[in-house]
């Protein structure tokens, strides 16, 4: 890929409207929070098994 050509990922993100960007960011944050909660639950379960 030439240096003057933007990457495909960057162009896809730029095509989104501001509202769509907010929705995508909120979904990503919710997904990360869910993963954190699952990890916390597994940690508590492992502590209880000790």
C-alpha positions as CSV (number, residue, x, y, z in Angstrom):
1,X,0.0,0.0,0.0
2,X,1.4,3.4,-0.9
3,X,2.0,5.9,1.9
4,X,-0.4,8.5,0.3
5,X,-3.3,6.1,0.2
6,X,-5.3,5.9,3.5
7,X,-5.8,2.5,5.0
8,X,-9.1,0.7,4.4
9,X,-10.0,0.6,8.1
10,X,-9.5,4.4,8.5
11,X,-11.8,5.0,5.5
12,X,-14.5,2.8,6.8
13,X,-14.5,4.6,10.2
14,X,-14.5,8.0,8.4
15,X,-17.6,7.0,6.4
16,X,-19.7,6.7,9.5
17,X,-21.8,9.5,10.7
18,X,-21.1,11.0,14.1
19,X,-24.2,9.2,15.5
20,X,-23.0,5.9,14.2
21,X,-19.6,6.5,15.7
22,X,-21.2,7.1,19.1
23,X,-23.3,4.0,18.8
24,X,-20.2,1.9,17.8
25,X,-18.2,3.3,20.7
26,X,-21.0,2.6,23.1
27,X,-21.4,-1.0,21.9
28,X,-17.6,-1.5,22.2
29,X,-17.7,-0.1,25.8
30,X,-20.6,-2.4,26.7
31,X,-18.7,-5.4,25.2
32,X,-15.6,-4.6,27.2
33,X,-17.7,-4.1,30.4
34,X,-19.3,-7.5,29.8
35,X,-15.9,-9.2,29.4
36,X,-14.7,-7.5,32.6
37,X,-17.8,-8.8,34.5
38,X,-17.3,-12.3,33.2
39,X,-13.7,-12.2,34.2
40,X,-14.6,-10.9,37.7
41,X,-17.2,-13.7,38.1
42,X,-14.7,-16.3,37.1
43,X,-12.2,-14.9,39.6
44,X,-14.8,-14.9,42.4
45,X,-15.8,-18.5,41.5
46,X,-12.1,-19.6,41.6
47,X,-11.6,-17.9,45.0
48,X,-14.7,-19.7,46.4
49,X,-13.4,-23.0,45.2
50,X,-10.2,-22.6,47.3
